[in-house]
Amino acid sequence: MHDSHIRRRTKQQSQFNQTDFQPPSSYWDNLSKIWLTKGALKELDRRNNILNEHSSLCQRERRPLIQDLAECDKDQRTVSEILRIYSADDVKGLKRFSRLGGIEPVNPLEHSRRLPTAHASTSKNKGAPNTVTDSTIKTKNTGPYSRNFEQVLIDYGVFLPFYEYTDGEEPAEPDNLDEIKQRLKQPRSSLSPPRFTDKDFKKFQKAVMNAKKPEQTTKSVVPIIEGDSQATNHVCGKINFGNLHGLTEGCTLTPGNPDLYDGANSGHLKRRVWNTLKNTIIPSTQDNLPIAPNFFLHVKARDGNEAVAIRQAVYDGALGERGQLNLRSYGQKEFNFDNNAHTITSTSLHSTLSMYTVYTARTKSLNSRQEYYTHLIGSWAINGGIQSFQNGAAAFRNLRDWAKEQRDEAIAFANGVLDQVEGEKNSGDSGNSGEEHTESDVASDSTLRAPSDDVDSSNGRIPSSAKRPSASSLDRPSKSAKRKK
């Protein structure tokens, strides 16, 4: 009886602690736009509590002593005469009020910006008013279920499909988009009779209707869509991408966690390349899982939120494209921005399959920064008819194969750079028989470092000094600019 009571109390305390988690004040101050979410309201309450406490303190200490002092000329009394009729505590309060700055008209909005950045905890006891204390509570990352997650992505240059800049321009499409669209249309014999029939499609429809949760969709629906394409890929899913550096400096987002992702065999990448780029291409500290992912799927069941799925897909796609860029730029002085996409990210929302491509480019301006652009390739109502399913499943399987080709090409390039450097190092050392060089000598060669320039290119983050420049100050790759070419 006593033990069960302790367990119940522990569970309740755990739930209470989870509700207290809140991003730090700096997170809210750095957003260009704040959406009305529960987290934003909680932060507003916290700031209002501090502001109200300050205001009530001012009101208590201003009356009536300060009023009497202000009117001493009218009463023809000296300050000493007024002070003598008040207690020592009143005089002490007056001195404290003076130290706080005295009477000052305050704009509540601006004042809230100057409130302490350390987070204050709020009492949640029933029957007790909310009181602010000086203790600091834990903070958590912002997740995709918050609209502010999307705002953070935009502020740091990770753009969702169909995004428009403030000047009305849209991001340019990748140069290889036509090639990608042609690739997705290639027929697959595995989706044609007799290998796939009306009976097989009805089985798929039933699986879709019976899937009430994302886990059921992943287990019963996705395998029919992917067919045998998974046999040639290294597949994983529901792995927290905690080893990858985030794309937003100063605003911590929940790490990527796709329902399915394809990567390379961990043994295919040379260890020195691995060590140099590990925080941009190795998703997990469990290093036997697939690496350098560039094909992602996020699944939502019947009641799933489409906006959340797209945010997740966009963020994971940007993480994947950054890794591909780092591999293709390994050993180079600058990043190899080729205006081509190398990453596919997708969503399966109950009965709709949508696929997107992601590419990255550098803006040409004094406020230069790396940005990530997501473009919709196509959507298919895969539960609506057998032909629609065949088209969607073929696109999924074809683009999965295409992503593997891009991934293998990037890894082969990075490994080739290392082989070349090691070969040159060894040939240079062959004439120096009296000198021995260790592996660390080769690994420390300057040509093997990640590209470096004004952006924090070792991890692909957008530094806070480079975020949110105005649209007019950036020379972005845009559709109109491409047409002029």
Steps between C-alpha positions, in 0.01 A plus 500: 500500500774741601718400200219551252435842648867592451490378140184701433659810654815452291294475179305815591823686576644388167196634318525824693868543414426447129245782500758733653741459208519819297744652249724773650417869465766549233312255276190722496700823467675368186184409307403744227133403552345325799200274438226467761585163654476359852873551545475864393211560743695340782795730428266802492355399837849467643599847382173655613544350847840665531366827362199496736722425797718799413196724448338401829827567681510848349138565599556387859804715549375810320194563725456686720856606593609595147176687442555703815855578394379606156247739656721642775514840327122528507483413870792729578673217688865403485618155400629438853161575644332254268753223564458533878136391486582176313656188645853379438359222276328759279823694461687179427245418230551843347876444480444163336260656249766758415759231443258333256500814290205692643195590298542427132234460230543150359381354170388148605604345167849648512525421869426136434795492260724612788375243748751249641599237248533229763181299505279529806284213616130542572316342789234257379352401837123497504347793683825697498555801277773485237816627664832569331818375660864545414564130442597388151312212339604272220432598142411282205548517127229640277318224313318489165158504669555869574444758226805678639709203380411602146583864577844402628568308179406802289703741713808284454463440127323162483200563274184295461344423160341795318669753728499863384756759605378837622570645155267247338775284350504122534811284542633364172451135417806274498671465164439125494126512580403396146736203522340399831148526359596287201653241730188462714288412192703192407277188500559226757429143398426416864191724481353348183294181458550221576729615782250761626127447445165646605496249785833637625366855481190414703728348761687832509174698537400289799840554660459877462153501655605278792806709587390724790849591620825595322666181624230291330545697178876444511463126552207415271469778237853620428639152412245472217601843366872430509481145367842345445676839475609468863710196410767717337506765775615523859179596678432618851236703681389657827859586583560833668750703294662623820855474366437751220563866572184706466451751221396783731750663732342641817157339440518132582257282307401143572742270311371330186329166550353368171280192488725366225831609355753354258873539546824334407665204665715640779796302370496667157645831624866528588557564870689827455216645295260370764691676779513830313132513402342291776271776632345560158468146360487256797147521644553296815780416741410138425745491213388176337178664373464639146697823444475801266120472469337674203164323466234558768138409566268639766177311560170624641190287550139602441490767771856622438594864458616586148678822604705311758600234247618764251705682766665172597569407139647841418732505801623143448548569129715805579712296741547235231589750228758666726668163542505439125653845445771433757590170336515660155715783636738286703858619471398810300568861596137598447165327497397352167166674447384353169131605520401135474287302741646184655234421762141371490260544791140380504179473701232232510180656635240225532432450128714774342867461412697822440866519398733797518854581396744711700801702390718762659661820372700794631357850480730755338512802728682647796264300721577180312348188646417147396132434429300183435212482251231233484297443182200274450564239231155343504209365707293186443169384649634149534177361645277645228562254219747241383656727237551780751660252737727365228615852407567597861673176593713516183605855586590392855709206382667687214597800712624270770736344248599847376580615855723196548692590184553855629612369839741245356645764268561741790668233714716385208614860446599551864680166516676582173627832635644323802664232281659771287635691798634185662663397171672836465608485862646153463684582175645811663618298797658222290816705453527573871593158632613646829160647579190315607151645481207374698136491402441813706741688272281422201177573683626843605581606144332832429350373176285254694320756709144607436459808277523824693380852430280766662228251595557243773556243231642226720150420618278674246325717758376846417673734748276746683683792339393379156134422560199692377658753262245696301387361167641798314847446644535146368585376153314171523452240229148592387270398217512842336880505514509161326269622226730795431787260445 
